[in-house]
Amino acid sequence: MNHYLAEFVGTAILILLGNGVVANAVLAKSKGNSGGWIVITAGWAFAVGLAVYATGRISGAHLNPAVTLALATTGGFPWAEVPGYIASQLGGAIAGATLVWLTYLSHWGATEDKGAKLACFCTAPAIRSTVPNFITEFIGTAMLVFAVMAIGRVNAGNTMDAGEAADAMAGIAATWWSPLLVALTVFSIGLSLGGPTGYAINPARDLGPRIAHAILPVANKGSSDWSYAWIPVAAPIAGGIAGGLLFKALGFAG
């Protein structure tokens, strides 16, 4: 149960600080209004790093169903724990989004742009096109999982095999530099690959806050854009598994 609680809390931290920086940059009359893309990508990177520091030694700090499923697919995580991890991640994402809503409570009504309000919860494509949008999220998440598994291997040493990958993930916060490398990975993905879709690269990060947007009394909100919602869920799952399988196929996990 501690593992599940850690995934809940870690994902809530991730969303509170990640979507919080978006709200700070786009909501009207916020002191960080018009902060820009560098502020947003840096804020998300710091959010990931802090969440990993907080929960890595307890649950491995997956904080992302794509990571959990990739590890399970490559033999590094028990399938029996996958449903509990994903449920905890989704619940934590909803909780984190709710805290963002409360933090910026005075600013929703002051913001006329409904798309900006939605961006404080979930992602949307710059150019709406199903196949390119799917490909972007697939590539970004494959890169994320590949890098995270590589960082876990370096932290565990050269003796790690696929069956020890979960222990390596749990040890990713055992040093000060491993969570920092994960944060820098997310920063790099945001800077290099985030433009087309806003780099969800995490099904819980997008779906949980989208659910929160739909059910919370956000002042003058618009649509939750459910027609797009399947892409930042399906593409990261597929991309994460592909990144994990590539890491294993190249012999890095054995």
N, C-alpha and C positions, 0 to 999 in steps of 0.2 A: 504493500500500500504506500510505503514511503516513495517508491519509484514513481508511482502514478501521481502522488501529490507534488513531487518535484517537477514532473512534466507539466502539470497544471500551473504551478507557480512560475516556472521558467517561461512558459509560453505567454502567460499573462504579463510578465515583465517585458518580454520581447515586443508584444503588441502595445503595451502602455507607452513605452519609450519610442518604438518605431512609428506607430501611427500618431503618437504625440508630436513627433517632429514634423510630420506632414501637416497636422492641424495648425501647428505654430507657423508654418510657412504659407499656408493658403487661406486660413480663415480671416475674415475682415476684422480689423482693429486689434489683431494680435500683435504683440511687440516684435514677433519674428516674421511678420507678413512680408511676402516676396523674398524670403530667404534664398530660394533657388535650389537647383538640383544638387549642388555640392553639399549644402546643408542637410538636405534630406538623406542623401546616400551616406553621409558621415553619421547622422543620427541613427540610421538603421544599423550601421556597422557597430557603433557603440552599444546599441540595444542588444544585439546578438552577443557581443563579447561579455557584457555584464550578465546576461541570462545564462551563458555557459559557465562563467565563474561561479554563479550562485548555485547551480544544480548539477554540474558535471560529475562530481564525485558521488552523487546519490543515484542518478538515473542514467548517466551518460550524456545528458543534455541533448537528446535528439531534437526536441522542440519542433518537430516537423514530420508529418506522416511519410513524406518521401524518403527521409533518412531512415526511419524505422522500417519501412517496407524494403528498402535497398539492403539493409543489414540482414533482415530476415531472409531475403531471397538469396543472398550470398553465403548464408550459413552462419552468420555472426550474431544472430539474435533469435531467441525462441519465438516461434509463431504463436504460442499460447499467450504471450504477453502483448502481442501486437494490438488486439482490440482495445485493451485497457490503456495502452500508450496513446493510441489515436484518439480515443474518447477524452482522455485527460488533456491532450493538446488542443482539441477543438473547444472543450469547456474553458480552458485557460485563455484561448483566443477571444472567446465571447466576453469573458470577464475583463480582459485587458481593454477591449474596445469600449466596454461600458465605462471603465475608469477614464478613458480619453474623453468620452462624451461628457462625463461629470466635470472633468478638469476645465473643459472649454464651454461650459454650460451657457455662459453669457454671449458667446460668439456665434452660435448656430443661427439665431434669429437675425443677427447683424449681417450675416453673409447671404447675399442674394443668389450666388452661383450654386445651383444644386449639384452640379458635377464636382465642384470643389469639396462640398460636404461629403459626397460619396467617396472621394479620394482619401478622406481621413479614415475610412474604414477598409476599403478594398481597392483592387486595381482595375484599370480599364485600359484598352489599347489606344495608342496614339492614332493608328490607322486600323480600323476594324476590318480584319480579313482573317477568316478562320484558320486556314492552313499556315500562313506566316505567323500568326499569333501563337498557334500551337507549337510551331518549330522553335520560336524564340524561348518560350517557357521550358520546352524540352531541353534545349541546349544549355540554358542557364542553370537548370537544376542538375543536369548531368555533371556540369563543371563543379557545382557546389558539392555534390556527394563524392565525386572523385577526389576533390581537394580535402574534404573532411576526413575521408578514409586514409588519405596519405598522411595527414597530420597525426591521426591516431596511430598509424604504423610507426612513424618517427618517434612518437612519444613512448611507444611500447618497446621499441628496439627491433632488431632484425629477426628475432625468434618468433614473432607473431605469426600464427596461421589463421585460417578463416574462422575456426572455432573459438579463437581468442579475441576476435574483433570487438565483441561487446565489452570485454574488460579493457581493451584499448580505448574505447569510447569513454568508458567511465574514468579512465585515467587522463583524459584529454585536458582536464582542469587541474591535474596534479602539479603542473608547472605554470608559472605566470605567463609564459610565452605561447602556450598552445591555444588558449582562448583568444589571445591577441591575433594569432594567425588565422583563426576562424573568422574573427571580425574583419580582418584585412581582406580575406577572401570575399566576404559579402560586400565590402566596400568596392573591391575591384569589379565584381559582377555588376553592381549597380552602376558604376561609372562606364563600363564597357558594353554591357548587354542590356541595361535597364530601360533604354529609351523607347523601344517599340511597345512594351506591355506594362512597364512599371515593375518588372521583375518580382512577381509573387514568389516564385520558386519554393513554395510551401503551401500545400492545400489548406492547412489549418489557418495560416496567416490570412488567407483570402476569404475562405468560407465562413469561419467563425465571426469575424467582424462584419461580413455581409449579412449574416443572420442578425447580428446586433443592430445593424442599420435598419433592417426590415422591422424589427420589433420595438426598438426604442422610440420614444416620442421626440425625435430630432426635429427641431423647429423648421417648418417649411421645406422638408426634405422631398426629394424626387424619387424616382424609381431606384430599386436596388440592383437593377440590370441583371436579372437572373438569366437572360438569354446568353450572356457571356460567361456566367459563373462556372460552367463546366470546364472551361479551358484551363484556368489556374488551379483546377483540381486534378484533372486527368493528365495534362501535359507534365506537371512536376512529378507525378507518380511514375509515369513512363520514363521520363528523363532520369529520375533518381535511380531507378532500377537499372537502366542502361549504364549510367555512370558507375554503379557498383559492380555490375557484371564486367565492364571494361577493366576496372581496376583489378578484379580477380583474374580475368583472362590474361592479362599482361604479366601475371605472376607476382604482382606486388603484394597480394594478400596471402601468399603461401611461402 
